[in-house]
């Protein structure tokens, strides 16, 4: 079972990564091709941190989304041959949308101060998240239809 401390660490690291990418204007990087959700001017270091966040949050390796070229004996990152890559892009769009619509970030409130949604929120280190069991909680704030 993953400890609450590990969950907090991964959430904070993810928040730092996404905040850093969004907040820092960096020189355009022509090295990376086929970036559709991440910024086109992302640095190699920031991209590595984002990908490492996916590895930890989903418990997967690079070859889950990226293609390995046997002839060149290396990963080919710009190919879209695996459906998992498009699924990852859609999940990134979803979390960005949730965070933009339901959390307020500005100069005084940062993503670090708010428990924003990231991959680990649902996946908790697993490629396919567990289905949550509905738990009935009896509190004075739970209203029943009459």
TAWOWO-V333746 format. One record per backbone hydrogen bond with DSSP energy under -0.5 kcal/mol. CO is the residue of the C=O (numbers start at 1). NH is the residue of the N-H. If there is no record, write none. Layout:
co:CO nh:NH
co:CO nh:NH
//
This chain:
co:3 nh:7
co:4 nh:8
co:5 nh:9
co:6 nh:10
co:7 nh:11
co:8 nh:12
co:9 nh:13
co:10 nh:14
co:11 nh:15
co:12 nh:16
co:13 nh:17
co:14 nh:18
co:15 nh:19
co:16 nh:20
co:17 nh:21
co:18 nh:22
co:19 nh:23
co:20 nh:24
co:23 nh:25
co:24 nh:26
co:28 nh:30
co:34 nh:36
co:39 nh:42
co:40 nh:29
co:43 nh:47
co:44 nh:48
co:45 nh:49
co:46 nh:50
co:47 nh:51
co:48 nh:52
co:49 nh:53
co:50 nh:54
co:51 nh:55
co:52 nh:56
co:53 nh:57
co:54 nh:58
co:55 nh:59
co:55 nh:60
co:57 nh:125
co:57 nh:126
co:61 nh:64
co:62 nh:65
co:62 nh:66
co:67 nh:69
co:67 nh:76
co:68 nh:70
co:69 nh:73
co:69 nh:74
co:74 nh:69
co:75 nh:77
co:76 nh:67
co:76 nh:79
co:82 nh:85
co:82 nh:86
co:83 nh:87
co:84 nh:88
co:85 nh:89
co:86 nh:90
co:87 nh:91
co:88 nh:92
co:89 nh:93
co:90 nh:94
co:91 nh:95
co:92 nh:96
co:93 nh:97
co:94 nh:98
co:95 nh:99
co:96 nh:100
co:97 nh:101
co:98 nh:102
co:99 nh:103
co:103 nh:105
co:108 nh:110
co:109 nh:106
co:110 nh:113
co:110 nh:114
co:111 nh:116
co:114 nh:116
co:118 nh:121
co:118 nh:122
co:119 nh:122
co:119 nh:123
co:120 nh:124
co:123 nh:126
co:127 nh:129
co:134 nh:136
co:135 nh:137
co:136 nh:138
co:137 nh:139
co:139 nh:142
co:141 nh:143
//
